[in-house]
Amino acid sequence: MAHVSELGVAVIGTGFIGGVHTWAIRRLGAQLRGVLGSSPERGAEGARAMGAPRAYGSLEEIIADPSVDIVHVTSPNHAHYAQVKALLEGGKHVVCEKPLSMTSAESAEMVEIARKAGKVAAVCYNIRFYPLNQHAHRMVADGGIGRTRFVTGHYHQDWLAKETDWNWRLLPEAGGALRAVGDIGTHWVDLTSFILGEKPAEVLAELTTFLPERRRPAGPVATFSAAAGETIPTHIETDDTAQILLRYPSGARGTVTISQVNIGRKNSLLWDIAGSDTSASWYSETPDHLFIGHRDAPNQILQRDFGLMNATGTAAASLPPGHVEGFADTFFALFRQVYGDVLAGGRQAGSTWATFEDGHFEMLFCEAVLESAKSSSWVKIG
């Protein structure tokens, strides 16, 4: 197999994010073989909406299909472990949505299964693949900011700000014990860890649930969609917001706030890294600009530009300068690199996608945050 057009791909999950995966797969030119829904009816509906030639009836049908090389897992969190385990043992390469699993015990086993399978196994931390985040990763690695001192930022949304807002992530049995932190919080931690080249070692966290009771719809509701019809009062225990302090092995310190109830903030991620020589900052709502701060010279705004970014940033870009690359483009850049590694026979030296080891760390991070919130004390990660 020599070209991405020869790769066969299946997608598990027919919701919002499954559709995003499908768009990127089509743009790459891979062969979309089919999709698997949560029921035969939703699978058939999803296949029609996504333009897939087939709605698989079961996971076993995907594994038994010799034309499928790679499977994208975009199902609810509680299904990841069993599905990914079966796929890897069945000889498929896997791209799994975050968070990787429900517990660190599951994710640790998934790391070992992926190692034994010898297959490409990626976690879909797509925000790494905004080109300027890739540029920042290389800039820090090359000593461009000096020694890291202070890391700050947030990830704020408003899609669960009303008592009538509903999604499966609200329930711990489907999404895990941590909701906002497990969903968007791990995105921020993965991204900043990737850029810094080091992961936090300790956390001190406070979690808050501002809406302890919500109106659960009687029927299913797609992510980011409004519910309608009959509702059922439902007690909620998962986190609406989090305030987290971070300690890094190098001595750096950090702080991040996470929220899914900040009115008007649709998908607002900010990181700001203060180094001993220079600072850098990036904001998801203006993704084609990287702030670079100086003490003794004018500050800079680096625009995403093939001629101005380093090689790592340039490799993730697709469009000419001034043609903004957004959320959907990050999936394209991520999958392009993952598929290239599949064709090459394994992860290559310069690859920057998140591994199952990275996904396992995020589960350890979530468990440390939960323990810290309960004990009101600093907790070591892992």
N, C-alpha and C positions, 0 to 999 in steps of 0.2 A: 504494500500500500504506500503510495507516494504523494498523495494529494488529499487535502481536506474534503474535496468533493466525493471521495471514495468512502468517507466515514459515515456509518449509519448511527443515528442518534434517536433515543426515545426519551420522553419527558414524563415524569410522574408528578401529577398535580395539574389541575386545569384552572387555577385561580389567577389572580393578578400577576404574581411573580412567575408562574408557569408560562403565561403569555409573553412576559418580557424575555424569558429564556428562549422561547420559540422564535421571537423576532430576531434575536442575535444569531441563533443557529441558522436561520434562513439567510441572513445577511452574509454569514461566513461561507455559505455554499455547501454545507454538509447536508446529508440526506435525512430529513425528518421521517422516521419510520412509523411513528405513532405515539399516542399518549395514553396514560392510564389515569382514570378519574377515581374519585372516592366511591362511586357506584357506577353500574353500567349506564345509567341514564346520564349522569354527569360526564362520564367518559365520552359518550357519543356526542353530547352537546359540545364538550370541549374540543373534540376532534373536528367538528364542523367549524367552530369559531376560529380555531388555529390553522385550519386548512391541512390537517394531518390526514394521511391516507387511511389510518387505522386507529380504532379505539381498542386497546388491549383489554382483555377480560380479567387479567390477573397479573401479578408480579411474575409468576411462573412462566407466563406466556412471553414476557419480555426476555427473561433469562434463556428460554428455549429458542428464541429467534436468533439464528446465526448471522443475520444481517445487521444486528445491533452491536456496535462496538462500545458506545458511551451512553450512559444513562444519567440524566439530570434529575435529581431528587428535590422536588419543591413541595412536598407534602407537609402537613403539620408536624411540628417538632417530635411528637411522641412516636411517629412512624419511622423516623430516620434510622434508628439503630437496627431494627429488624430488616428494613428494606436494603440498607447499605451493606449489611453483613451478607445477605443472600446474594446481592448483585456481585460483590467482590469474589465471593466463593464460587459464583457462577461464571467467573471469567470476564466480567464487564469492567471497564473503566468507569469512574464515578465522579460527578460534580454534585456536591451536596450543599443545599442551602444552610445558612447559619440559623441558630446555633447547631452544632454538629449532633448533639444528643440531648438527653434530659439530665444526665448525671455524668460526673467525671469517671465513674466506674465503667459506664457504657463507652464513653469516648476513649478511654485507655484501651479497652478491648478493640475498638474500631481501628486505632492506630496499629495495633499488632496484626489484625486481620489484613489491613492494607499492606503492611510490610510483607507478610507471608504470601499474599496474592501477587505481589510484584506488578500491580496495576497502578496507573495514574489515579490518584485520589485527592481531589481538591475540594476545599471549602469555599463557598461563594461569598467571600468578602470582597465584593466588587469595587468598593470605594477606593481601594488601593489603586485602581486602574484609571482614575482621572490622571491624565498625563502629568500635571504639575505635582501630584502626590508622588508619582514615580520619580520625577525630577528631584523633589525634596528628599526622598530616600537616598538617592545617590549623592546629593549635595551634603547631607549630614555625614554619610559614610566617608566622604572625601575630606572631612574636616572643615566644611564650609561655614559652620556656625561656631566652631570651637567646642568647648566642653558644655554639655547640656546642663542647665541649671533648673529651669522651671517650665512645666508643661501645663497649659490650661486650656479649657474649652467647654463645649457643650454639644449635645445632640437633642434638639427639641422638635416636637411635632404637636399637632392639635387634634389628630383624628380620633382620639378616644376621650375628648374633653367633655362630652355630654353624657348624661345618664342613659340616654337612648342609643349611644354608640355601642356597637357590639362587634366582636371578633373572637375566633376560637382561642387566640393568644391570651385572652383574659382568664381562662381556666387553667389552673396549674396542671391538671391531668392531661391537657393537650399541649400547652406551651411551656410548661416547666414552672418551678417555684418562683422564679424571677421573670417578669414580663418585659417591662421597659428596659431593664438592664440586659436581660438575655437577648432581646431583639435588637434594639438600636445601640444600647450601651456597649455590647461586645464589638459592634462595628467601630466605634470610636477608639476603644482600647486596642483592637487589632491594627487599625490604621496608624495610630500614634506609635505603637510598638514597632511596626514596620518601618516607619520613617526614622525613629530614633535608633533602631538597631538593638534595642533592649526592652524587655517586658517589665512591668511593675512587679515588685516583690512582696509588698504589703499594702493593705487597704484599711481605711477607716470609713465606714459608710452609714448613712441614714436613709431609710426608705419610708415613703409616705404613700398611703392610699387615700386620695381625696374623695373618691366616689365608692364608698363601701357597699353600695347597692346599685345595681344597674337593671335596665329593662331588657331582658334577653328575648329576642324574636323567637317565635315558634319554629321558624324555618331557617335555612342556611343563609348567611350573609357573606358576600365576597369582601375581601380586604379593601379598605378605603371606600366602601359603598354604604349608602344609607339604608337602614332597615325600615320596614313598613309592615303594618298588620298587627296581629296579636302579639303581646309581649308577656314575659313572665318575670316577676321580681327575683333577682338573683344576687346572692351575697358574693362580694369580691374581696379577695385577700391579696392578689398580686399587686405589684408596685406601679403606681402612676408616675412617681418621680423618684429620683435618687440624687443624693449629694455624696460624692466620693473623693476622699483624699488618697493620694498615691505616694509611695516611696519606691525609688528605683535602686538597683544594685550599685549604680555609679555614684549615688549620693544625690541625684536629682530628685526633685519633688514635683508633685502634680496635683491638680484638682479638676474635676469634671462634674457637670450637672446633666442629668438625663431626665427627659420629660416627654410624656405623650399627651399632656393636657395643657400645653402653652398655646392659648388662642392666637391664631394668625400665623403660627409657625408650622409650615407644611412639611418641610424636610430640611431643617436647619442644623447643619453640622459645622462646627468651628474648632480648629486647633490653632494654638499659638505656642511656639517653642522659643524660649529665651536661652540663647547660648552665651558663652563668655565673650565671644567676638561679635556675633550677629544674631538677630532674631528672624524668625520666619513665621508666617501665618497664612492660613487658607480657609476660605468660607465656601460652602457648597452652593450657595445661591449665586455666587460669581465664580464659577469653577475654572474659568480661563485666566485667572489672575492670582499670582502668588506675591504676597507682601514680603519684602526683605528689608529689615530694619538695621540702621547703622547709628552709631553714636557720633562719629566724627566726619560723616559724609552724608549727602542727601539720601533719604530712604528711596527704595526702588519698588516698582511694580513690574514683575516679570509676566508678560503675556505669553500664553501658550503659543509657541512658534518653533517650527522645526529648526530654524537657524539660531535660536537663542537657548533652547533647552539642552541639557546634557543628553548623552546617548540613551540612558534609561528612560527619561521622559519622552524623548522622540519616538522610541520604539512602541510606546503605548498610544501614540496619537494617530489619527486617521485623516482629519480634515485640515484644510489650510488655515493659517492664522486669521482670526476674526470671524470664523465660522464655528460658533460655540459647540463644544462637545459636552454632552450632558449625561444624565443617568443611564439611558439605554446604551450609550456608547461604551460605558465602562464594562458592561457585560460582553459586548463584542470584543473588546481588547483582552479581557480575561480569558474568554473561551478561545480566542485566537492563539493565545500562548499555551493554554492547556492542550488544545488539539495538536499544536505543533509538537508538544512533548509526547503525546500519544503516537504520532507518526514517527518520532525520533526513537521511540522505544523506552522512554522514561523521562523523568524530570531532568532538564538540562541545567548546567552550571549558572546561567544567567537568569533563570526563571524567578519570578517574583510573586506567583500566586500563593495563597495560603494553603498550607498542608494540613493533614489531619492532626499533626502535632500542634500546629497553631490552634486548630479547633479544640483540641483537648485542653490547651492552656486556658482558653476562654471559659470552658466549663469549670476548671479549677478557680478561675477568677470569680465566676458567679457564685460558687459555693463559699468562697472567702467573703464576698460582699454580704451574702445572707447571714453568715456566722457573725460578721462584724456588726451588722445592724441589730442582731439579737443580743449581742454582748456589750455593745457600745464601746468596743475596744479595737485596737489595731490587731489585724489577723494576717499571718503570713499566707501567701498564695501557694497551695500545694504542700 
